[in-house]
Amino acid sequence: MILSMSAKQPDITRDKILDAAFQEIHKRGFQAASLSNILERTGLTKGALYHHFPDKDRLGYAVIDEVIRESLETMMFAPLRATDDPVGTLRAVIEYKAERTTGEYVALGCPLNNLMQEMSPLEPEFKRRLTEILRTWQDVVTEALKRGQKRGQVRAEVDCRAAALFIVSAFEGCIGIAKNLQSVKEFRLCMAQLADYVDGLQARGR
């Protein structure tokens, strides 16, 4: 039992660091994020941080891969991969995000979008990882819509890849505009329009 608890401890420590790093980066951006603030949030030493993440860039990569990507995996990717009703699932995800988004989230903006704006022009490795998330998102939506077409749920004339690109772009665009306007109301109005677009992909008579 002691060995088992000891084996799990490094993962707990790593998770604490990742959570604190995500909060700091979301609030301040990657470049302005302070390792001292991250350590203060966790109560850990520099040695513990550097044991898991040798430098700030690798900490940022882990936030992208293990926090931001995993959040999208849970909210969007996994449900769409498993669904038998892609239009209904897409609408449910959009409505869920609109309803659950708070003023604080709107004020800070989307973590993915923020990092794309800040880091993609500066660091190729950040750009690669962020682009991979966007491509995965588009691929997942595309495949879900194609399955819907085969079942007669999605209109046959829909270009599924183009529709997926628009959906992802609009999803991110809604939060970007809402951040600039500092308005949850405008975010929800924008997302409602996106939900209507998704409804329009449905085959007639359904």
MODELLER restraints for C-alpha pairs under 7 A, 6 or more apart:
rsr = mdl.restraints
at = mdl.atoms
rsr.add(forms.Gaussian(group=physical.xy_distance, feature=features.Distance(at['CA:14:A'], at['CA:52:A']), mean=6.51, stdev=0.5))
rsr.add(forms.Gaussian(group=physical.xy_distance, feature=features.Distance(at['CA:16:A'], at['CA:42:A']), mean=6.26, stdev=0.5))
rsr.add(forms.Gaussian(group=physical.xy_distance, feature=features.Distance(at['CA:17:A'], at['CA:42:A']), mean=6.50, stdev=0.5))
rsr.add(forms.Gaussian(group=physical.xy_distance, feature=features.Distance(at['CA:18:A'], at['CA:63:A']), mean=6.17, stdev=0.5))
rsr.add(forms.Gaussian(group=physical.xy_distance, feature=features.Distance(at['CA:20:A'], at['CA:38:A']), mean=5.40, stdev=0.5))
rsr.add(forms.Gaussian(group=physical.xy_distance, feature=features.Distance(at['CA:20:A'], at['CA:41:A']), mean=6.14, stdev=0.5))
rsr.add(forms.Gaussian(group=physical.xy_distance, feature=features.Distance(at['CA:20:A'], at['CA:42:A']), mean=6.70, stdev=0.5))
rsr.add(forms.Gaussian(group=physical.xy_distance, feature=features.Distance(at['CA:21:A'], at['CA:38:A']), mean=5.71, stdev=0.5))
rsr.add(forms.Gaussian(group=physical.xy_distance, feature=features.Distance(at['CA:22:A'], at['CA:63:A']), mean=6.01, stdev=0.5))
rsr.add(forms.Gaussian(group=physical.xy_distance, feature=features.Distance(at['CA:24:A'], at['CA:33:A']), mean=5.76, stdev=0.5))
rsr.add(forms.Gaussian(group=physical.xy_distance, feature=features.Distance(at['CA:24:A'], at['CA:38:A']), mean=6.70, stdev=0.5))
rsr.add(forms.Gaussian(group=physical.xy_distance, feature=features.Distance(at['CA:25:A'], at['CA:33:A']), mean=5.39, stdev=0.5))
rsr.add(forms.Gaussian(group=physical.xy_distance, feature=features.Distance(at['CA:26:A'], at['CA:108:A']), mean=6.68, stdev=0.5))
rsr.add(forms.Gaussian(group=physical.xy_distance, feature=features.Distance(at['CA:26:A'], at['CA:111:A']), mean=5.66, stdev=0.5))
rsr.add(forms.Gaussian(group=physical.xy_distance, feature=features.Distance(at['CA:27:A'], at['CA:108:A']), mean=6.19, stdev=0.5))
rsr.add(forms.Gaussian(group=physical.xy_distance, feature=features.Distance(at['CA:39:A'], at['CA:45:A']), mean=6.54, stdev=0.5))
rsr.add(forms.Gaussian(group=physical.xy_distance, feature=features.Distance(at['CA:53:A'], at['CA:59:A']), mean=5.52, stdev=0.5))
rsr.add(forms.Gaussian(group=physical.xy_distance, feature=features.Distance(at['CA:61:A'], at['CA:126:A']), mean=6.94, stdev=0.5))
rsr.add(forms.Gaussian(group=physical.xy_distance, feature=features.Distance(at['CA:68:A'], at['CA:112:A']), mean=6.72, stdev=0.5))
rsr.add(forms.Gaussian(group=physical.xy_distance, feature=features.Distance(at['CA:69:A'], at['CA:133:A']), mean=6.52, stdev=0.5))
rsr.add(forms.Gaussian(group=physical.xy_distance, feature=features.Distance(at['CA:76:A'], at['CA:93:A']), mean=6.78, stdev=0.5))
rsr.add(forms.Gaussian(group=physical.xy_distance, feature=features.Distance(at['CA:77:A'], at['CA:137:A']), mean=6.81, stdev=0.5))
rsr.add(forms.Gaussian(group=physical.xy_distance, feature=features.Distance(at['CA:77:A'], at['CA:140:A']), mean=6.23, stdev=0.5))
rsr.add(forms.Gaussian(group=physical.xy_distance, feature=features.Distance(at['CA:80:A'], at['CA:86:A']), mean=6.42, stdev=0.5))
rsr.add(forms.Gaussian(group=physical.xy_distance, feature=features.Distance(at['CA:80:A'], at['CA:89:A']), mean=6.69, stdev=0.5))
rsr.add(forms.Gaussian(group=physical.xy_distance, feature=features.Distance(at['CA:80:A'], at['CA:140:A']), mean=6.72, stdev=0.5))
rsr.add(forms.Gaussian(group=physical.xy_distance, feature=features.Distance(at['CA:80:A'], at['CA:141:A']), mean=6.86, stdev=0.5))
rsr.add(forms.Gaussian(group=physical.xy_distance, feature=features.Distance(at['CA:80:A'], at['CA:144:A']), mean=6.06, stdev=0.5))
rsr.add(forms.Gaussian(group=physical.xy_distance, feature=features.Distance(at['CA:81:A'], at['CA:140:A']), mean=6.60, stdev=0.5))
rsr.add(forms.Gaussian(group=physical.xy_distance, feature=features.Distance(at['CA:81:A'], at['CA:144:A']), mean=6.51, stdev=0.5))
rsr.add(forms.Gaussian(group=physical.xy_distance, feature=features.Distance(at['CA:83:A'], at['CA:89:A']), mean=6.89, stdev=0.5))
rsr.add(forms.Gaussian(group=physical.xy_distance, feature=features.Distance(at['CA:85:A'], at['CA:148:A']), mean=6.83, stdev=0.5))
rsr.add(forms.Gaussian(group=physical.xy_distance, feature=features.Distance(at['CA:86:A'], at['CA:144:A']), mean=5.58, stdev=0.5))
rsr.add(forms.Gaussian(group=physical.xy_distance, feature=features.Distance(at['CA:86:A'], at['CA:145:A']), mean=6.02, stdev=0.5))
rsr.add(forms.Gaussian(group=physical.xy_distance, feature=features.Distance(at['CA:86:A'], at['CA:148:A']), mean=6.20, stdev=0.5))
rsr.add(forms.Gaussian(group=physical.xy_distance, feature=features.Distance(at['CA:87:A'], at['CA:198:A']), mean=6.31, stdev=0.5))
rsr.add(forms.Gaussian(group=physical.xy_distance, feature=features.Distance(at['CA:87:A'], at['CA:199:A']), mean=6.55, stdev=0.5))
rsr.add(forms.Gaussian(group=physical.xy_distance, feature=features.Distance(at['CA:87:A'], at['CA:202:A']), mean=6.66, stdev=0.5))
rsr.add(forms.Gaussian(group=physical.xy_distance, feature=features.Distance(at['CA:91:A'], at['CA:195:A']), mean=5.42, stdev=0.5))
rsr.add(forms.Gaussian(group=physical.xy_distance, feature=features.Distance(at['CA:91:A'], at['CA:198:A']), mean=6.66, stdev=0.5))
rsr.add(forms.Gaussian(group=physical.xy_distance, feature=features.Distance(at['CA:94:A'], at['CA:191:A']), mean=6.56, stdev=0.5))
rsr.add(forms.Gaussian(group=physical.xy_distance, feature=features.Distance(at['CA:94:A'], at['CA:195:A']), mean=6.44, stdev=0.5))
rsr.add(forms.Gaussian(group=physical.xy_distance, feature=features.Distance(at['CA:98:A'], at['CA:188:A']), mean=5.28, stdev=0.5))
rsr.add(forms.Gaussian(group=physical.xy_distance, feature=features.Distance(at['CA:98:A'], at['CA:191:A']), mean=6.38, stdev=0.5))
rsr.add(forms.Gaussian(group=physical.xy_distance, feature=features.Distance(at['CA:102:A'], at['CA:184:A']), mean=6.87, stdev=0.5))
rsr.add(forms.Gaussian(group=physical.xy_distance, feature=features.Distance(at['CA:103:A'], at['CA:184:A']), mean=5.89, stdev=0.5))
rsr.add(forms.Gaussian(group=physical.xy_distance, feature=features.Distance(at['CA:106:A'], at['CA:175:A']), mean=6.71, stdev=0.5))
rsr.add(forms.Gaussian(group=physical.xy_distance, feature=features.Distance(at['CA:106:A'], at['CA:178:A']), mean=6.23, stdev=0.5))
rsr.add(forms.Gaussian(group=physical.xy_distance, feature=features.Distance(at['CA:106:A'], at['CA:179:A']), mean=5.05, stdev=0.5))
rsr.add(forms.Gaussian(group=physical.xy_distance, feature=features.Distance(at['CA:106:A'], at['CA:182:A']), mean=6.26, stdev=0.5))
rsr.add(forms.Gaussian(group=physical.xy_distance, feature=features.Distance(at['CA:106:A'], at['CA:183:A']), mean=6.87, stdev=0.5))
rsr.add(forms.Gaussian(group=physical.xy_distance, feature=features.Distance(at['CA:106:A'], at['CA:184:A']), mean=6.38, stdev=0.5))
rsr.add(forms.Gaussian(group=physical.xy_distance, feature=features.Distance(at['CA:107:A'], at['CA:179:A']), mean=5.38, stdev=0.5))
rsr.add(forms.Gaussian(group=physical.xy_distance, feature=features.Distance(at['CA:107:A'], at['CA:182:A']), mean=5.67, stdev=0.5))
rsr.add(forms.Gaussian(group=physical.xy_distance, feature=features.Distance(at['CA:108:A'], at['CA:179:A']), mean=6.80, stdev=0.5))
rsr.add(forms.Gaussian(group=physical.xy_distance, feature=features.Distance(at['CA:109:A'], at['CA:175:A']), mean=6.25, stdev=0.5))
rsr.add(forms.Gaussian(group=physical.xy_distance, feature=features.Distance(at['CA:109:A'], at['CA:176:A']), mean=6.42, stdev=0.5))
rsr.add(forms.Gaussian(group=physical.xy_distance, feature=features.Distance(at['CA:109:A'], at['CA:179:A']), mean=5.39, stdev=0.5))
rsr.add(forms.Gaussian(group=physical.xy_distance, feature=features.Distance(at['CA:110:A'], at['CA:175:A']), mean=6.39, stdev=0.5))
rsr.add(forms.Gaussian(group=physical.xy_distance, feature=features.Distance(at['CA:113:A'], at['CA:172:A']), mean=6.69, stdev=0.5))
rsr.add(forms.Gaussian(group=physical.xy_distance, feature=features.Distance(at['CA:116:A'], at['CA:127:A']), mean=6.97, stdev=0.5))
rsr.add(forms.Gaussian(group=physical.xy_distance, feature=features.Distance(at['CA:116:A'], at['CA:130:A']), mean=6.58, stdev=0.5))
rsr.add(forms.Gaussian(group=physical.xy_distance, feature=features.Distance(at['CA:119:A'], at['CA:126:A']), mean=6.24, stdev=0.5))
rsr.add(forms.Gaussian(group=physical.xy_distance, feature=features.Distance(at['CA:119:A'], at['CA:127:A']), mean=6.82, stdev=0.5))
rsr.add(forms.Gaussian(group=physical.xy_distance, feature=features.Distance(at['CA:120:A'], at['CA:126:A']), mean=5.87, stdev=0.5))
rsr.add(forms.Gaussian(group=physical.xy_distance, feature=features.Distance(at['CA:120:A'], at['CA:127:A']), mean=4.19, stdev=0.5))
rsr.add(forms.Gaussian(group=physical.xy_distance, feature=features.Distance(at['CA:138:A'], at['CA:164:A']), mean=5.32, stdev=0.5))
rsr.add(forms.Gaussian(group=physical.xy_distance, feature=features.Distance(at['CA:138:A'], at['CA:165:A']), mean=5.79, stdev=0.5))
rsr.add(forms.Gaussian(group=physical.xy_distance, feature=features.Distance(at['CA:138:A'], at['CA:168:A']), mean=6.57, stdev=0.5))
rsr.add(forms.Gaussian(group=physical.xy_distance, feature=features.Distance(at['CA:141:A'], at['CA:164:A']), mean=5.41, stdev=0.5))
rsr.add(forms.Gaussian(group=physical.xy_distance, feature=features.Distance(at['CA:142:A'], at['CA:160:A']), mean=5.23, stdev=0.5))
rsr.add(forms.Gaussian(group=physical.xy_distance, feature=features.Distance(at['CA:142:A'], at['CA:161:A']), mean=5.06, stdev=0.5))
rsr.add(forms.Gaussian(group=physical.xy_distance, feature=features.Distance(at['CA:142:A'], at['CA:164:A']), mean=5.38, stdev=0.5))
rsr.add(forms.Gaussian(group=physical.xy_distance, feature=features.Distance(at['CA:145:A'], at['CA:154:A']), mean=6.65, stdev=0.5))
rsr.add(forms.Gaussian(group=physical.xy_distance, feature=features.Distance(at['CA:145:A'], at['CA:160:A']), mean=5.90, stdev=0.5))
rsr.add(forms.Gaussian(group=physical.xy_distance, feature=features.Distance(at['CA:146:A'], at['CA:160:A']), mean=6.30, stdev=0.5))
rsr.add(forms.Gaussian(group=physical.xy_distance, feature=features.Distance(at['CA:148:A'], at['CA:154:A']), mean=5.14, stdev=0.5))
rsr.add(forms.Gaussian(group=physical.xy_distance, feature=features.Distance(at['CA:149:A'], at['CA:155:A']), mean=6.34, stdev=0.5))
rsr.add(forms.Gaussian(group=physical.xy_distance, feature=features.Distance(at['CA:149:A'], at['CA:156:A']), mean=5.95, stdev=0.5))
rsr.add(forms.Gaussian(group=physical.xy_distance, feature=features.Distance(at['CA:152:A'], at['CA:203:A']), mean=6.59, stdev=0.5))
rsr.add(forms.Gaussian(group=physical.xy_distance, feature=features.Distance(at['CA:153:A'], at['CA:202:A']), mean=5.78, stdev=0.5))
rsr.add(forms.Gaussian(group=physical.xy_distance, feature=features.Distance(at['CA:153:A'], at['CA:203:A']), mean=5.24, stdev=0.5))
rsr.add(forms.Gaussian(group=physical.xy_distance, feature=features.Distance(at['CA:154:A'], at['CA:201:A']), mean=5.62, stdev=0.5))
rsr.add(forms.Gaussian(group=physical.xy_distance, feature=features.Distance(at['CA:154:A'], at['CA:202:A']), mean=4.49, stdev=0.5))
rsr.add(forms.Gaussian(group=physical.xy_distance, feature=features.Distance(at['CA:154:A'], at['CA:203:A']), mean=4.71, stdev=0.5))
rsr.add(forms.Gaussian(group=physical.xy_distance, feature=features.Distance(at['CA:155:A'], at['CA:201:A']), mean=5.92, stdev=0.5))
rsr.add(forms.Gaussian(group=physical.xy_distance, feature=features.Distance(at['CA:155:A'], at['CA:202:A']), mean=5.69, stdev=0.5))
rsr.add(forms.Gaussian(group=physical.xy_distance, feature=features.Distance(at['CA:155:A'], at['CA:203:A']), mean=4.28, stdev=0.5))
rsr.add(forms.Gaussian(group=physical.xy_distance, feature=features.Distance(at['CA:170:A'], at['CA:194:A']), mean=6.91, stdev=0.5))
rsr.add(forms.Gaussian(group=physical.xy_distance, feature=features.Distance(at['CA:174:A'], at['CA:187:A']), mean=5.72, stdev=0.5))
rsr.add(forms.Gaussian(group=physical.xy_distance, feature=features.Distance(at['CA:174:A'], at['CA:190:A']), mean=5.67, stdev=0.5))
rsr.add(forms.Gaussian(group=physical.xy_distance, feature=features.Distance(at['CA:174:A'], at['CA:191:A']), mean=6.54, stdev=0.5))
rsr.add(forms.Gaussian(group=physical.xy_distance, feature=features.Distance(at['CA:175:A'], at['CA:187:A']), mean=6.10, stdev=0.5))
rsr.add(forms.Gaussian(group=physical.xy_distance, feature=features.Distance(at['CA:178:A'], at['CA:184:A']), mean=6.58, stdev=0.5))
rsr.add(forms.Gaussian(group=physical.xy_distance, feature=features.Distance(at['CA:178:A'], at['CA:186:A']), mean=5.94, stdev=0.5))
rsr.add(forms.Gaussian(group=physical.xy_distance, feature=features.Distance(at['CA:178:A'], at['CA:187:A']), mean=5.06, stdev=0.5))
